Amino acid sequence: MYDICIIGGGASGIACAITAARNGLNCIIIEKESKLGKKIYATGNGRCNVTNHNFSNDYDLYYNSNYDEYTSFLNKLFQNGNPDKEIIDFLYSIGIVTYDIDNYVYPHSMQSSSIMWAFNDSLTKLGVKTRLKACVEKIESNDGIYIVKTQNEQFEALNVVLACGGLSYKNLGGSDKGYTLANNLNLKCTDLRPSLCGLITKEDMTGLSGVRIKSKATVFSEFNNVIAVEEGELQFTDYGVSGIMIFNLSGKIGKLLNNNQKAYIIIDFLPDISYETIYEVFNKNNHRKPKAILNSFINDKLSGYIIDNTDFNNITDNNIFNKEYISELIRSLHNFKLEIIKLRDFDNAQVTSGGVSLDIINPTDMSIKEIPGIYVTGELTDIDGICGGYNLTYAIISGIRAGKGIYDKIKSS
Ligand SMILES: Cc1cc2nc3c(=O)[nH]c(=O)nc-3n(C[C@H](O)[C@H](O)[C@H](O)COP(=O)(O)OP(=O)(O)OC[C@H]3O[C@@H](n4cnc5c(N)ncnc54)[C@H](O)[C@@H]3O)c2cc1C
């Protein structure tokens, strides 16, 4: 009989096992893939951006479907208010030294695999059992004992932690298995949406595919409300737009589309250059073609796209420096509007928005309020963060809380 059976050997399940086993508990991790932490290897482009020093007090870099008190949930979960420090200390405790680039924190090796190596060594040293290539299909309970069933085996445990992750990236372990187990336990779940993903535009962007440009993007609803603003690098693709700036907007756009509202983004390609400055460059260079002048500021393909898509009557080579026409071109540089019709699918989304409802979870130990002995951690729950290490931070800390919470409960019983 195990003290804890952890379903899912990702960041959250591993952090839970290490914490519990350090406190002397007898744990097993059941993982359906052929190795633990398959997703971790792929994080941060193989470098694993594990946390970030930029944590605001109200945790507004995280999203949730509809639970008004989710920032208070995160405040209680993060306890000491320094989640980045807690992650760095936890990694140090297993032998990983971190390295900062601006506020972004990585393992010093700049290799995700170094974290997985340390995780695996730690689990072995602590005597945590693992079963690989074993998918949990059912959880039953009998007289206060849980029976966790895979196709070929069953495991008895006093406590079960669902750390099954989300739907994103099937090839890295993403699946609906965790939601199915949660549903079978009658745990309330919210709707699921892809997040941290590219956006499919109504406009055909194939001609601009591959163009990257630093810019500022503002998301508008169909009622002209500003929903979100981000600055960063935009990448045009054959389906629309991508890049970290776009990933960070995708959660809020997904919410609009889910509510059957239209969603638009307005891109300012030159947020730091005024209309007057651009106009002066046009005026002083009227021996050049407008496309060439635009190319002083932006990529030539984008210049061509703007020229081709700026509707203006009767423009000829003779009147091309017409003031209204130039103003219209400059307007396009500052207000390039795209309609977003869809998010990319789960296989192209770094995280899943939605999941097990926070209102049924106790944030101090991730236990399910109404079902003693059942815990839910990580991406399977209804929290997702923007890019920058916030998702791993949440997965690891929620796992640590469950491991410690179960130890405290056993100790006091
Ligand atoms: C390409 C990519 C890059 C990313 N980069 C970053 C980054 O740099 N920084 C960051 O903070 N976040 C990043 N993320 C997000 C981050 O990786 C996840 O949010 C985080 O790993 C979630 O951890 P988890 O333990 O909750 O779930 P997971 O890591 O998904 O682990 C869950 C595990 O449970 C297993 N499982 C599921 N159901 C069952 C079952 N029934 N039986 C047995 N096993 C089961 C799965 O196979 C999986 O291994 C990235 C994600 C992707 C896809």
The ligand as a Tripos MOL2 file, in Angstrom:
@<TRIPOS>MOLECULE
LIG
   53    58     1     0     0
SMALL
NO_CHARGES

@<TRIPOS>ATOM
      1 C1          6.5390   23.1350  -26.4590 C.3       1 LIG1
      2 C2          6.2470   23.6200  -25.0520 C.ar      1 LIG1
      3 C3          7.1080   24.5330  -24.4620 C.ar      1 LIG1
      4 C4          6.8510   25.0050  -23.1640 C.ar      1 LIG1
      5 N1          7.7430   25.8540  -22.5880 N.ar      1 LIG1
      6 C5          7.5240   26.2730  -21.3270 C.ar      1 LIG1
      7 C6          8.4910   27.0860  -20.6460 C.ar      1 LIG1
      8 O1          9.5860   27.3610  -21.1700 O.2       1 LIG1
      9 N2          8.1840   27.5170  -19.3950 N.ar      1 LIG1
     10 C7          7.0160   27.1780  -18.7580 C.ar      1 LIG1
     11 O2          6.7910   27.6000  -17.6190 O.2       1 LIG1
     12 N3          6.1110   26.3770  -19.3510 N.ar      1 LIG1
     13 C8          6.3410   25.9060  -20.6070 C.ar      1 LIG1
     14 N4          5.4190   25.0680  -21.1900 N.ar      1 LIG1
     15 C9          4.2350   24.6420  -20.4090 C.3       1 LIG1
     16 C10         4.6360   23.6030  -19.3630 C.3       1 LIG1
     17 O3          5.4850   22.6540  -19.9630 O.3       1 LIG1
     18 C11         3.4370   22.8980  -18.7580 C.3       1 LIG1
     19 O4          2.4860   23.8280  -18.3180 O.3       1 LIG1
     20 C12         3.8570   22.0060  -17.5740 C.3       1 LIG1
     21 O5          4.8150   21.0620  -18.0060 O.3       1 LIG1
     22 C13         2.6770   21.2930  -16.9610 C.3       1 LIG1
     23 O6          3.1550   20.3630  -16.0070 O.3       1 LIG1
     24 P1          2.1850   19.2080  -15.4730 P.3       1 LIG1
     25 O7          3.0250   18.3490  -14.6070 O.co2     1 LIG1
     26 O8          0.9540   19.7910  -14.9360 O.co2     1 LIG1
     27 O9          1.7530   18.3870  -16.7840 O.3       1 LIG1
     28 P2          2.6640   17.5850  -17.8230 P.3       1 LIG1
     29 O10         4.0420   18.0690  -17.8410 O.co2     1 LIG1
     30 O11         1.8890   17.5780  -19.0900 O.co2     1 LIG1
     31 O12         2.7010   16.1090  -17.2080 O.3       1 LIG1
     32 C14         1.5490   15.3010  -17.1160 C.3       1 LIG1
     33 C15         1.9550   13.8630  -17.3350 C.3       1 LIG1
     34 O13         0.8640   13.0170  -17.0320 O.3       1 LIG1
     35 C16         0.8730   11.9140  -17.9190 C.3       1 LIG1
     36 N5         -0.4920   11.3470  -17.9020 N.ar      1 LIG1
     37 C17        -1.6430   11.9610  -18.2580 C.ar      1 LIG1
     38 N6         -2.6940   11.1520  -18.0470 N.ar      1 LIG1
     39 C18        -2.2010    9.9990  -17.5420 C.ar      1 LIG1
     40 C19        -2.8010    8.7780  -17.1370 C.ar      1 LIG1
     41 N7         -4.1370    8.5730  -17.1850 N.pl3     1 LIG1
     42 N8         -1.9950    7.7880  -16.6940 N.ar      1 LIG1
     43 C20        -0.6400    7.9490  -16.6130 C.ar      1 LIG1
     44 N9         -0.0230    9.0950  -17.0020 N.ar      1 LIG1
     45 C21        -0.8010   10.1050  -17.4440 C.ar      1 LIG1
     46 C22         1.2840   12.5360  -19.2380 C.3       1 LIG1
     47 O14         1.8240   11.5830  -20.1240 O.3       1 LIG1
     48 C23         2.3160   13.5790  -18.7900 C.3       1 LIG1
     49 O15         3.6340   13.0650  -18.8480 O.3       1 LIG1
     50 C24         5.6750   24.5710  -22.4710 C.ar      1 LIG1
     51 C25         4.8240   23.6530  -23.0780 C.ar      1 LIG1
     52 C26         5.1070   23.1640  -24.3410 C.ar      1 LIG1
     53 C27         4.1720   22.1500  -24.9660 C.3       1 LIG1
@<TRIPOS>BOND
     1     1     2 1
     2     2     3 ar
     3     2    52 ar
     4     3     4 ar
     5     4     5 ar
     6     4    50 ar
     7     5     6 ar
     8     6     7 ar
     9     6    13 1
    10     7     8 2
    11     7     9 ar
    12     9    10 ar
    13    10    11 2
    14    10    12 ar
    15    12    13 ar
    16    13    14 ar
    17    14    15 1
    18    14    50 ar
    19    15    16 1
    20    16    17 1
    21    16    18 1
    22    18    19 1
    23    18    20 1
    24    20    21 1
    25    20    22 1
    26    22    23 1
    27    23    24 1
    28    24    25 2
    29    24    26 1
    30    24    27 1
    31    27    28 1
    32    28    29 2
    33    28    30 1
    34    28    31 1
    35    31    32 1
    36    32    33 1
    37    33    34 1
    38    33    48 1
    39    34    35 1
    40    35    36 1
    41    35    46 1
    42    36    37 ar
    43    36    45 ar
    44    37    38 ar
    45    38    39 ar
    46    39    40 ar
    47    39    45 ar
    48    40    41 1
    49    40    42 ar
    50    42    43 ar
    51    43    44 ar
    52    44    45 ar
    53    46    47 1
    54    46    48 1
    55    48    49 1
    56    50    51 ar
    57    51    52 ar
    58    52    53 1
@<TRIPOS>SUBSTRUCTURE
     1 LIG1         1 GROUP 0 **** ****
